[in-house]
Amino acid sequence: QVPLVESGGGLVQAGGSLRLSCAASGRTFYGYTMGWFSQAPGKDREFVASILWTGSSPYYADSVKGRITISKDNAKATVYLQMSSLNAEDTATYYCAATGGSRSINCIDYEYWGKGTQVTVAS
């Protein structure tokens, strides 16, 4: 069973917005840090943003500051990634991940991953 399930991806016009969701499935991630990563075709997976399971301490990659907001709905055990002013460079598969360690921008530090949701930005 995949412990994290992403949704909300799709095709959007440049300049548009999308909200991605990451729902915990089958287990709780209390005490974990939740992260979002993106992977464009032919490129490495890159850190986008992270937040504590409590919903505090959001942290962003410099490249997305001001355009992307990470948040968490504690009642729904769901992490969100609100993306705006999207451009073609944002086209990627977006993955949700969880790490029991301290905040990290490195994929290797995350123990749990979802299968990803595709975001395509049409220019």
N, C-alpha and C positions, 0 to 999 in steps of 0.2 A: 504494500500500500504506500503510495506516494504521500509523504507527510505534509507537503505544501502544494497547493493547487492555485495556479495563477489563472486569471481571466481578465477580460477587458480590452485585449488587443484588437487590432483591426486596421482598416485602411482609412487614412485621414488626409485631408488636404493640408498643404504647407500653411503654417500659421494657425492651424487648428489645435484642439486639445483632446486628450484622452485621460481616463482614469483607470489605472490597472489595479487589480485586487489580488491579494494573496491570502488564502484561507488556510488555517491549520487544519489538518485532517488526521484524526486518530490519536493525537497526542497534544499535550500542551508544551509551550515553549517558554514557560515561566523562567525568568532569569537569563534568557537568551537575548542576543542582539540579532535583529532581523535586517537583512540587506536586500537591495535590488542591484542586479547586474545587467548589463546589456552586452550582446554579442552580435556584431554586424558580420555579414558574410565575408569569410576569409580573414577575419580579425580575431584577436584574443578577446576573451570575456573581460569586461571592464566594470569597475565599481561605479555605481550611480549614487546610491544613498543608503543610509542605515538608520535604524531607530531601535531603542530598547523595547523589549516586550511590554514594558509598562506604558509605552507611548511617549516616553521622554527622550531627551538628548538626540534630536535629529541631526544628521551629519550628511554633508553633500560633497560630491566631487566638484572641484572648481568649475568644471565645464558646464555644469547644469544649474549652478546657483542662480536664483532669481526666476528660473523657468519651471523648476520641478519642486514639488512638496511631498514629503513622505509623512504619513500619519498612521495612526492605529485606532481602530474601534475596539475597545476592550470587551464590550458586550458581545461582539460578533467574532472576536479572536481573528480579526482580519487586518492586514496591513495594506495601505493604499499608496499608490504613486500617482499623484496628479501631475500631468505633464501639459505644458502650454507652449505656445509659440513654436510648435514643432516644425522641424525642417528635415530635408532629405537625409541629413547626417544622423538623424535620430532613428532611421530605419534599422531595425535589429530585432532579435529575439530577446525578450526581457525575462530574466529569471529571478525568482525569489529564493532566498537562502537564509539559513539560521546558523549561528555560531554560539556555542556555550562559553567561548572565551571573551576577551575584551573586544571592544570595537575594532574592526579591521577592514581594510580595503582590499585585502588579498583573498582570492577565491579559495586558496588552499586552506584557509582557516575556517571555512564554513563546512559543517558536517552534513547538513541537510539541504536538499535542493528540490525545487519543483521542476516540472518538465518544460516550462517556459510558455510565453505567449508572444505571438508575432505582432510587431507594430510596423506598418508600412506607411511612409509619408510620401504622398504624391506631390511633385513640384509643378 
